[in-house]
Amino acid sequence: MTRNTLVLLAAGGSFALLAGAYLFQAMGYPPCALCWYQRYPHFAAVAIGVLALAVRGPLFPILGSIAASATAILGAYHTGVERHWWLGPAHCTGSGLGGLSGGDLLAVEGPRIVMCDQIAWQFLSLSMASWNAIFSLVLMVIWIVAARRSSSQAA
């Protein structure tokens, strides 16, 4: 595969993961704070992919691999929070109230709290955070191969 094909595959993979996240959100699975954090590196990877197609060299594929690894790490961390392997942020786990006041807790139509330590959906015993971590690691490898192709083509 060419460098540009790999860049399109990696950036397109991030775009597909974002589209899937928004599809799940539209289906009634609102994201928690950690879910949102996992989306930001994917947005960066898509933008990096556009730049990598316009500018030769390994810099942008390396940045893409960093973005993919960042969201993979966040996905793995979120998985651990969901599985109660470690504590998550107090503002979105059972250990906190998400910044709600007593009036919010007593309100009939109060804000919907999405807890980071609860699994909203899973497939093959893996949550969305787990799948994000797995797919993002694959995207990271694709970005690295694209960076290596950039270096070998420049030589």
Phi, psi and omega in degrees: 000146178281165177304312183295325177296317179295319178299314178299320179295315182291311180294321177295326176295318176296319178298318180295320178295321175296316179299319177297319179298316179289329175295314177299321178298317179293334179277002176104015176250084182293145182282147172272180181299317180292329176297316178298316181301326180290338181283327186302314177296331176293319175301316179298318182297322178296314178296319178298321178299318177298314179295322181295330177286332182271332185239123179289169177102169185275351187303307184291321173298326176295317176298322177298320179294326177293318178298315180295320179291326179297314181288331175295317178296316178297320178296319178294318177299314180298320177302315178298323177293315179298321183274000179061034174282331177208166180283146175256187179298137182298332184287350181220023176235175180298346180277352180229173179252010178066026179076019181275146175271171177300323177297322177297320182291330181270346182292139178290319182247051181283180180292148178275124180264127175253114185274136181285340183261016176242134179274117182276329183205144176212156178222130184055039179065016177244135180280173176301321179297320179295315179296322177299317180299315182296307182296325180292326175296321176297316178297323178300316179297318178298316177300318180296318177297320178297320179294320178293323177294323178297317181293318182289329178285332181283336183283000000 
